[in-house]
Amino acid sequence: MIPLSILELARITDTGDVRTALDHARDVAVHAEQWGFKRMWLAEHHNFAGIASAATSLAIAHIAAGTSTIRVGAGGIMLPNHAPYIIAEQFGTLASLYPGRIDLGLGRAPGTDQRTVQALRRAPGSDDRFPQDVQELQAWLAPSQPGQAVQAIPGAGTEVPLWILGSSLFGAGLAAELGLPYAFASHFAPAALMPALETYRSRFKPSAQLAKPYAMVGVNIVAADTDEEARRLATTQQMSFTNLIRGVPGLSRPPIDDIDTYWSAAEKAHVSQMMSCSIHGGPETVKSGIEALVERTGADELIVVSDVYEHAARLRSFEIMAGCCQ
């Protein structure tokens, strides 16, 4: 079966705090390592009351320190928010502490709202420089050249594997041009999934990092012992997406019995479109859903978002997924 990985949102619940969210994420990684998941990634989000991974490299260090074999990385770092040199130092440090286990996925969106973009000091037009910034970062992580006056220390020579993340054809084309693995954000923006994968595969140019295309597909999965219970647990994520549409993102909320009492018909249609790459169900439903998604996309790997409110139920969700792919 296809390798499974985890996109960890480090969700802060209405009864928890940042420390609890990060410790729960680490505990998920400990179990996921035992269950055979390939990697856990954390994403750079800013000014989201319900997400604790804003300082992404620090959150990655917390996860990596509690595990021993699972790959840990960024899914992703929003590179236009940062100087490539600084990211090289941060991830060079991580690679030195946890050799052979660190991934660096790169995106060009801000990962936040426009007012927070100003607080980040993100320069106007910085996203236009994204391709050049990726290559600059790649150079900082490469072995230093004789006489090179400025080096990333740590960083130089670590050659941390880079990924391009995207939800449009732009990222697909860039990943293909640079010969890098590509991860598509179909867990929240599925509309361009198939065109993006076709663009990536058809235009791919082999590189020193990667000889042939490697595509990871994002998918929302909530697994439980029964279909009915999985559908109930999935209302936590449905409410989160609804709140995002309303412009009031907040803390993660417990599941409810009837989601139709929470959203309007228009909100339901919008959220359903955003979450069309989702699988909610018991073991057989999840297994068949994974198989159908892989057959449709030809994905080399799936990265799963499982936004479940209660920690024990979330662990059970990942355990069921692992059993489906053995």
N, C-alpha and C positions, 0 to 999 in steps of 0.2 A: 504493500500500500504506500501511498504518497507520504513523505515526511510532513509532520505537523509542527508548527511553531506557535508562539503566543505573542500577541501584541498587548502588552500590559498597560492599562490606563491608570493604574494606581488610584483607583476611585476612592474619594473621601465620602463616607456615608453621613447621613443626618444624625447618627449616633456615635460617630468616630471622629478621628482627627488625622493630621498628616502622618504622624508616627505610626498609627495603626494601619493606615493605607499602605505605607512603604513596607512595614513588617509583614502585612498580609501578602503583598506582592512577592516578597522574598520567600515566604512559606509556599506560595504557589510554585515558585521556581524550584524549590527543594523537591516538591512532589513531582513536578513535571520532569525533572531530571531522572527520577526513578521510573517514571512511566514512559520514557523514551522520546519526549519532545526534543526537537533539534535545537531550538533557540528561544530566547525571550528578549523582545525588544520593548523599549520605552520611548515615548514620543515627547517632543518639546511642545508644550502648550503653555501659554501665559494668560494670566487673569481669568482662569477657569476655577471657580470656587470648588468644583468637585474633582479636580485632577491634581495630583501631588508631584508630577514629574517635570516641573518647569526647569529645575536645575538638573538636566538630563544626565550629564556625565556623573554627577554625584549619586543619583538614583541607580545608575548602572553599577557603580562601585559597590553600593549596598547589596544589590542582588548578587553580583559576582562573588562577594566575600562570603556569602552563605551557601555557595554551591561549588562544585568541583569540575564538572564536565560539560554542562549545558552552555552553549554559546550565549552571550549576553551583548546587547548593543542598542543602537539608536534606530528607531523607526518612526521619525528620524530627527536628526538635527536640521533645523531650518537655517541653512548656511548663510543666506543674505543677512541674517541677524548678527553674524559674527565675522571677525577676521579669520580667514582660513588658517593662519599661523597659530592662533589661539586654540582652534579645534585640533590642530595637529599636536600641540602640546598636551591637551587634555586626553585625547585618545591614545597618544603615545605613552602617556603615563598609565592609562588603563591597560594597554597591551603589555607594558612592562610588568605590571602587577599580576595580570592574568593572561599569560602568553598563550596564543592559539585559540582564544575564546572570545575575542572582541570583534564586533561588526560595527560598521559605520554607514547607516543609511542616511541619505541626504535629500532634503526637499527644498523648494524655493518659496513656498508660501510663508507668511509671517507666523502662522500658528496662533493667531489672536485677532482682536478687533483693532480698528484703526487708531483709537486713542492710545492703546497699549503699544502699537507700533511706534508712536512718537516717544513713548517712555523708553523704548528699546534703543532709541537713537538710530533706527534703521534709516539709511540714506535713501532719498528718492531715487528710483530706478535701479536699486541694488539687485532686484530680481533679474534685471536684464544681464547682469554680469555673472549669473549663476554658472553657465558653462565654463567660463574662465576661472571662476573661483573653485570649481570642482577640480580642474586640472592643476591649479596652484596648490590646493590641499594635497592632491596626489603627489606632487613634487616634494612638498615638505615631508611627507611620510616615506619617500623613497630614500635609498642610501645617499648620504652626502657625497658630493663630488670634490675632488682635490681642489683646494683653494677656495671653497665655498665660504664666504664671509659670514653669512647668517644661516644658522641651522635651528631646526626645532629640536630642543633637548628638554625632555624626552620627545621622541617622535621620529626623528630621522632613522631610516632603516627598519622601522617596525612594519611598514607596508600593510597597515590595517586594511582589511578588505572593504572596499567601498561599494555601495549600492545606490542606485538612483530610485527614488520614490516618486510616484506620480498618480494623477487622476485624469490625465489628458494625454493627447498625442505628443505634446512637447517632451515630457519626461521619457516617453518610450523612444522617441527619436534620439534624444541625447544619450540614453543608456546604450542604444544600438551603436551610435557613432563612436563612443568611448570604449565599447566592448566590456560593459559592466553588467552585473546582474540587475534585474528590474523587479520592483515590487509595486503592484497596482492597488490603489486604495478603494477597492470595490466594496469594502465594508461600510463605506458611507457615500461613495460617488460611483455607482456601478455603470452609469450610462455608456461610457466610452471603453468599457473593459475589453470587448472583443476587438474593436478597431486598434486599440493600443497594443494589444498582444500581437496582432498581425503586423503592425508597424515595427515593433521591436524585433520580431523574428525575421522579417523579410529584409531589414536594413542592417542587421547585426554584423559588426566587423570584429573578428577575433583580436584579443589583446593579450598582454603579458599576464593579466589576472584571470582571463576567462577565454576558453577556446571556442565555446558555442553558447547560444542563448540559454539563460536560466531565468525563468519567470516565477515569481511568487505572487499569489493571489490572496487578497484579504477577504475574510468571510466572517460574518457574525454567526456563532453557534452557541446555542443554549441547550445543553443535554440534561436530561433527568431520567428517572426510572420509568416515567410514563410520558406520553405525548401531552396529556392534559397538564401535568405539573410543569413541563418545560415551557408550554405556552404561557402559563401564569408567571413563571420566573422571568420570562422575556419582557414582561411589561415594565420592568425597571429600565431597560434600555429604551423601550418605546417612549417612556415618559421623558427620559433624558433628551432624546432627539426632538420631542415635542417642545420641551423647554428651550432648546437651542433655537428652534424656529421662532418661538415667541420672543427671543432676545433676552431671556432670563435664565441662562444656564445656572444650575445650582448643585447642591449636594445630591448624591445618589439616594434614591428613595426605595422603600420596600415595595415588593410586587403587590398588585391589586387583582381582584377577581375579574373585573370587567373593564378593560382598557377603553371601551367606547364611552364610558362615563367621564373619561379624562380629556379626550381630544375631540375636536370638531371634525366634520366630514372632510373639510379641506386639509386640515392638519394630518388626518389619517392618510389621505392620498399622498401628501408630500413625504411623510415619514415612510410609508410603504415603498415609495419609489427609492428613497435613500437606502432602505434596508432590504432591497430586493435580493441581494446576495446574503441571505440568512437561512439558517437551518435551525428549527426549534423542534425538539422531539425526544422520544425515548431512543434506546440503542439502535433499533432497526431503522427508525426514521433517519437518525443521524448518519448511520452507515450508508444508506441508499442516497442520502442527500450529498454526502461527500463524494461518492462514486459518480453521481450525475454531474457535479460541478467540475470534477477532474476530467471527465469525458468531454464536457462541453468546451473547456478552456485549454486542455493539454497542460495544465499547470505542473511545474516541477516541484512545487511546495505550496502548502497553504499556511497562511498566518491567521490565527484565530483571535477574534475578540469575543470574550464570553463575559458579558457585563451582568453578573449575578450579584444580588444584594448581600446575601448571607455568605460568609466565608466558607462554611462547611458545604453549602450547596454549590458554591463555585468550584471547590476542589472536586466534588462529585461530578460536576459537569466535565471537567478536564479528564477525569479518570475514565468516564464513559467514552469520550472521544478517543482516548488512547487505545481502549479496548476495541474500538471500531476499526482501527488502522493497524492492528497486529496480524 
